[in-house]
Amino acid sequence: MPQNSQMLSSHPQRMKFEMELRGLSPNTLKHYLSHLRMLEKHFNKSAPQVPPDELKAYLHARIKSGLSYSNINISCNAFKLFFNKVLHYGWSDNVIVRPKRPKKLPSVLSKAEILSIIDRVDNPKRRVILLTTYSSGLRISETLNLRISDIDSKSMTILVNRGKGSKDRLTVLSLENLKLLRTYWSLYRPTDLLFPGLIQGKPLAASGIKHCFRLAKRKAGITKPATIHTLRHSFVTHLLESHADLRTTQMLLGHSDISTTANYIHLSTQHMASVRSPLDGCDPNASFIPRAKTFPFINVIRYLRHYTHRVAIINSRIQSFDGHSVRFAWKNYKDKGKSKVMTLTNTRRLALPLEVLIW
């Protein structure tokens, strides 16, 4: 690849300008430039010289190679910004094709498995990093960028500054983890960053913590697929199993869409164990229609309408949710499949514990 390619020599500042206009983080800029450099290395020419058919073929090859959706998604975001906003090529979605997000349930570790992994970590700093990540439901980048001032022992909260999407949020501070953080501080005496790295003013590198997690998981004899991000998945699943309400859990995690949080219901083994099949307790040979005829018709309609709301939750069609109302997206097929929105104001059942969230 040419050492002084056009992209590397003249466009990073323009990329930075466009990204700052959109409020994107420096970490996102680093990832976008990395994906553009990979594109240049692949074709052995500067990125602006890559024609649309070659870019499309490049994305197709990356998808076929089995790379994760998130990796491909970063490539698409980087290319859209670079080619359309920096270079003003105006390429359509037919060139920069974003694959459909797979609906795959992430792996979850039990509390015993998490403690077993952390017990295999000898370094006190790395132990407390893993415990903070799990006990507060943080992304590893959020944990490593914490400052001492972000830990509030009075309100028992942790302030996450500029999390994913450059959003600030508060999350829970575990009492047990607070004790460990105080012990850690007495040993290492950090002054600003809670987990400083070797370079002055920079946090500890995530790569070392990820390697530490993999090694400890192997030592613990845990064979199920899990990465350090699994600690966050496990946090939300365990929280929901403890009957935390969906809206609070969404705020702790920093999810912009409550449907993302609702997806974790499927990971709760306690919830699944408490759900009874509609076949249980009834005669499978009986006809529903004669039974329905024994009740007033309006009661049948009231019964069936609950199933539409349940399908809306399962299919992630919740648009907004609070203690008073919930908004569902739906399609009116009598009106050529036009998209509509329905608001339910009686959401008492939605505020109940997890086992009756989907009624």
N, C-alpha and C positions, 0 to 999 in steps of 0.2 A: 504493500500500500504506500502511496506517496507520503513522505513524511510531512510535507507542508500542503496537505489537501485543502481544497477551498473551504470545506465545512470546518475543519479544525482551525484554520487560520483566520477566518473572517466572520464566522457566524455564531460562535458561542455567546458573544455579547448581545447579539440580536435575539437569540433564544432566551437569554436571561431577561432581557427587557420585556419580551412578550409574556414570559412566565410570571414575572413580578406584577405585570398588569393584571394577571388573573389570580394573583394571591397564592401561587404555587410555591412550595418550599424549596430551599437550596438542595435538599436531599433528592427531590423529584428532578431538579435540573441535572444533577449528577447522573441519575438513572437514564434520563432521556439522552444525554450526550453519549453515555456508554452504549446505548442501543444504536445510535447513529454511527458510532465508530465500528461496531460489529458489522453494520451494513456495508461500510466502506471497505472493511477488511475482506468481506465475502466477495465483493466485486472488483477489488483492487483498483478502485477509482473513487473520486470524491462523491459525496452523497448527491449534490445537485446534478451530477451527470447520470444518475440512475434513472432510466426511463420507466414509465408506469408499468409496462408488462413485466419487466424484470423485478420491480418492487413487489408486484402481485405474486410472482413465482417464488420470491424469497419468503414472503409471509406464508405461502402454502407449504413450502419445505419445512419451515419452523413448526407449523401445526402438525405436519405428518411425522416429525421427529419425536413427538410426544412431550414437547415442552408444556408447562402448566398454562392454564388460561391466564393467570395473572401476569406471567412473563410475556405472553403474546399481546395482552391488553396494553402493557407498558409500551411495547413496540408500536402498536397502532396509535397510541396517544402521542408518542414522540414524533412519528412520521406525519401525522395530521398537523401538528403544530409547526414542524419544520417546513414541510413542503407547501402547506396552504397558508400559514400565517407569516412565516419568515420569507419564503421564496415566492409566495402568491401564485402558486401553480394552479390552485383551484381544482385539485383532483377530487373526484367524487368517492362515495363509499364503495363503488364498484372497483376502485383501484386499491384503496386501503380498506380491506375487508376485515371486519372484526368478527371473530367466531362467536357463536352462541355460548353463553356461560353454562357449563354443565351443572346440573343439580346433583351434586355429590355430597353425601353426609361426611363431615370431617370426623377423624378419630377422636375419641375422648378417653382420658385416663381417669381411673378412680382416685379417690383421695389417698388410699393406701399405696397405689402405684406411684403417685407424685411424691409422697413422703419417702418412699423407698429409693426413688431416683435421687432426691436431694440428699438423702443420707449417705449416698456414695460420693458426694462432692466434699473434698477435704478443705479446699480453699474457702475461708470465711466470707470473703468478698463475693465470690461466685455463688455461694450458698444463698446469701441474702438477696442477690440479684434474682435468682430463680424463684425464691419465695415471694419477693415483692411482685414479680411478674404474675405469678399465679394468684396470690391473695388479693390483688387489686384489679385483675383482669386486664393487664397492660400488654401492649405490643412491646417486643424487646427494645425497639428504638425509643419508645416512650420511657421505658425503665431507665435506659442508659443516659437519657437526656434530662433526668430529674435533677433538680437543685435542692439543696438543703431547705431553702425557703418554701419549697413546694409541699413539704411535710407539715401538716397542721395537727398536732397532737391534741389540741383543745376541741376542735370539731371532728377529729378522727377522720380526716379526709386527705386526699392527695390531689394536688392541682396538676393536671396534665396540660402543659403549655404547647400549643401548636401541634396537636395530635394529627392523625390522618385527616387530610382536607384542611389543614391549618386551623383546626377548631380547638378552642380551650374547653376543658370540662373538669368536673370534680368526680373522683371515684372514692371508694371506701378504703380506709386504712385499718388493717387488721391489728387488734391489740397485741396478739402474739408477735406479729411482724414488727410492730413498733418497738417491742422489747429487743428484738434481734437487731434492728436498725440502730438502736442506742448502743448496743454492745459493739456493733461494727464501727460506729463513729468513734468510740473510745479507743479502738485499735488503730484506725487509719487516719483519723482527724481530717477529713476533707473540709475545705473551706468554702467552696461554692458549688461546683458539680458534686452530686452525691457519689457518683462512681467515676472519678476522673481516670483518664488513660495516661499513657506514658508521655504524650505530647501535651505541653502546657495549654490549659484551656479547652482541651478536647476530651470528650467522653471515652470510656473504654470501648474498644472495637467489638462489634456484635459477633464477628466470626469466631473469636475465642470462646465466647459464651455458648454459641451454638455447638461448637466442637465439644465443650465440656458437657453439655446436655446429652449429646449422642453417646459419649463415653460412659457417662453415669447410667444412662438407660441400658446400655449393653451390660454393664456390671450388675445392674439390678435384675437382669435376666428377663426383661420385658421385650417381647418380640413383636408386639402389635406396632403398626406404623405410627410414628409420632415425631413431631419436631418441637422446637421450643415454642412455636405458636400454638401447639396443642394445649399448652398451659392456659391460654386465654379461652380456647374452646371449652376446656374443662371447667374453668371458673364460671362461665355463664350457665353451663349445664347444671353444675352443682347448685348454683344460686336459684335456678328455676325449680330444682328438686326440693329446695328449702322453702318453696312457696313465695318467693319474691315476685312482685307483680311485674308484668311485662313492660310497662312504661318506665318504672324505676330502673329495671335492668337495661333498657335501651339507653337511658341517660348515662348510666355508669360506663357502658361500653363505648358511647359516642357514635352509635349507629344513626345515620340520618334518616333511615327508613325503618319503621317498626317491623316491617315484614322480614327484614334481615334477622332481627332478634327472635321473631316468632319461629323461624326455621329451626332454632335450637330445641324447640319442644320435641321434635322428632328424635333428638339424641337422648332424651331423658328416659332411662330404663325404668325408673320408679313410676313415671307417668304411664308408660306403655303397659306396665304390669297391672296398673289400676284400671285400665280401660277394658270394658267388657265388649265382646262382639255383639252386634245387634241380633245375631242368631241365638245367643244364649238366653235362656228363659222364655223362649217362645216355641211354638210348634212349627217346624220348617215345612210340614206338609199342609198347613192351613193356608187358605187363600186370604190375602190382605183385603181384597175388595169386599167380601161379605162382612168382614169385621168393620171396615170403614163405614159401611151402610148402617151400622147400628148406632152411630154417633151423628149429631148434627153436622151438616156439611162444613160449617164455619170452623168447627173444632178440628176437622181434618186439615183444612187449609192452614190453620195456626200451627198445627203439628209439623206439616211439611215445610213451612217457610224456614224453620230452624236449620234445615239441611242446606238451604241456599247460603245461609250465613256461614255455616261450617265449611262448605266448599270454598267460599270466598277467602277464608282464613288459610286453609290448606294450600290454595293456589296463589298465595301471596298477593292478594288483590286489595289489601288494606292500604288506603291512602293516608289516613291520619287517625289518631286515636288519643283520647284523653278520658278523664273520669266521667264525662257527661255524654259524649257521643263518639261514634266511629263511622268513618266514611269508607264505603266499598266502591270499587270500580266494577261496572258490569256492562254487558252489551245487549242492546235491544235488537233482537233478530227480526222482530216485526217491522223495524225501521232500518232495514239494510245493514244490520250489525253495527249501528251507531253506538259509540262509546258514551256511557252515562255514568253518573255518580249518585249513589244512594246514601243518605245519612240516617243512622239509627241513633235515636236519642235515649232509648232505654238500654243502657249498657251495664246495668247492675251485674249481669252474669259475667260480663267480660272482666270485671274488677275482682271476681272471686279467685281463689287459689288456682294453681295450675291444673289440678285434676278435673276441674269443670270449665276450663277455658274454652274448650271446643265441646259444645253441648249437643 
